[in-house]
């Protein structure tokens, strides 16, 4: 394997791996390893990766704009009152995040990279929560069940 | 200090102080203090890895042990707490000896951990007895998730997952 070291503080490992494999193919882009925010990450490429492809991998990694989603509860009562809080963490400076709640776009206000939205439902539903335009950002999709 | 092979003494042979110091004192000292090293790693951050289908060092800089062996067998162990990015994610583990995978005859190596849930921590511990030649050798733990991303918790100071990693090697024969 070839190792390309890139200095970035936070990675969404699955999101960056998907972006690298989209750009270089799964035969060339094998994955990434991280060791903490104060050390460069390792982008692992197949031995056959050319110098240009190695450079391309570094560019993709440097453009990585990770978004992390979490939710405080996965089930709410379908009464329009019970609330699930979705927390968004996008650590890259000046990052913008718009969520898709089902198929509805919802911009999230971030302060120091952190923001949140509330989910309520009047009716029973399975509500998917994901990031709009998630390429090179995240692969997270949360599900909140209103029951 | 290394082990000195004891010769066959013959009747009437004069035993010198140097003989006693070499073959008794020094060899006994060696056997009571065989080459060993234990790393208790607090990385102040977790390790992650998404390299499926190939093994990568967990931390080639800080989880590596080089020892000079006089014997022929090393006991190598690794323990920690890990998780996968999804329920059922399998993570393969192995060691390298001088850069060569110890369990290379198996595609998946020496040990497998399966995450019971998304980012749900549970323990891993694996060990191997590895034949070595009398020389200096370097050991490293390596890993590869079969899919998704594997996380090895290593002192990120997050309550509930603030676990450390231990990696050790000792000459046993």
Interface residues (C-beta under 8 A of the other chain):
Chain A: X1 X11 X13 X14 X16 X17 X30 X31 X32 X33 X34 X35 X36 X37 X38 X39 X42 X44
Chain B: X43 X44 X45 X46 X47 X48 X49 X50 X51 X52 X53 X54 X56 X57 X59 X85 X148 X149 X156
